[in-house]
Amino acid sequence: MAERHPTSVPYRAGTDGYHTFRIPAVVVTRAGTVLAFAEGRHGSAGDSGHIDLVLKRSTDGGGTWGELRVVAAEPRQGTVGNPAPVVTADGRIILVSVRQGPAATEKKIRRGEVAAADGRRVYVQHSDDDGVTWSAPREITESVKRPAWRWYATTPGHALQLRHGPHAGRIVVPANHSLPPAKGDDGTEGQYNGGHALLSDDGGESWRIGYVDDNPDGYVNVNETTAAELPDGRLYLNTRTDSTAPGTRADAYSLDGGQTLELPFRPQAGLVCPVVEGSLLHREPAGPLLFSAPAAPDARAVLTLRASDDDGLTWRPVHTVSGLPAAYSDLTAVDAGTIGLLYETGDFGPYASIAFRRIAATELA
């Protein structure tokens, strides 16, 4: 009997010369090729050190995967990560990522203990041949990072290109940053987290900062953020937060393509999750807004897809992957009838593998 939800495993810890693979991001090209991006971590499962940005391609809808390709590597064996890919209307695949020096860590950067050359820097590259080859990464830090910001991370997960309204064609990459601390703090406190967007109106050639939400009052601490375009052209954003606000999620809307927010991020306590990244997807031309993240309230486990029929106001569960450990994930439309989910999971911990599951869209209505 065929598996109801076919699942493949493009990345397993301890293979292809890497200790661990983390931070999945997935898109489908115009040719139907599934591109599964990840961080290939060399020495440990940690978030810093020698980390490459890697890719595997599938030409059969995520059933099998080709050989691992290194898309970007830091020349001094530092970190390249937080892949944010998007397939544009003309078929070009644009990839934004962030890098840091080999001795830098998030705590050191947030404390201001790292030189600018070793701190978080932002790059963009592209592929015009279905993800087979890639341009050299081009630095865009000065255009998208304010000088005072310390920590900086794109998404994680896919970015998007707007399809509707006056800003159609705009590329939007949700991101987060940290502020320098007030006297008596060292900058690692959650209240100094903030969110912003990277915007490009010329196909990724030039970039600028869109909305910024970084009020250090500790109520909502905007962190890893994902976005989806709603049918009416609004942008819906959902973010991880560890704060005094109810729950661990917050959301916001933009009426002008990510340039500003209608209101600052507000708590979305209807999404019960641990503190973790989540992914959004709205399928064109119709279908509910989807959100993927672990559903256990206090552990990275029970990865669940939830759907909203009212543009993110309320949510209901529509598909549970398993009760196993699971962490970061990313959603994509494989074809007209299939949703793809790329996610971290394992039998005894969430970082043993990155798996890909195909789910019939009819199950998620």
Buried (B, 14 or more C-beta within 10 A) or exposed (E): EEEEEBBBEBBBBEEEEBBBBBBBBBBBBEEEBBBBBBBBBEEEEEBBBBBBBBBBBBBEBBEEBBEBBBBBBBEEBBBBBBBBBBBBEEEBBBBBBBBBBBEBBBBBBBBEBBEEEBBBBBBBBBBEEBBEEBEEBEEBBEBBBEEEBBBBBBBBBBBBBBBBBEBEBBBBBBBBBBBBBEEEEEBBBBBBBBBBBBBBBEBBEEBEBBBBBBBBEBBBBBBBBBBBBBBEBBBBBBBBBEBEBEBBBBBBBBBBBBBEBEEBBBBBEBBBBBBBBBBBBBBEEEBBBBBBBBBBEEEBBBBBBBBBEEBBEEBEEBBEBBEBBBBBBBBBBBEEEBBBBBBBBBEEBBBBBBBBBBBEBEEBE
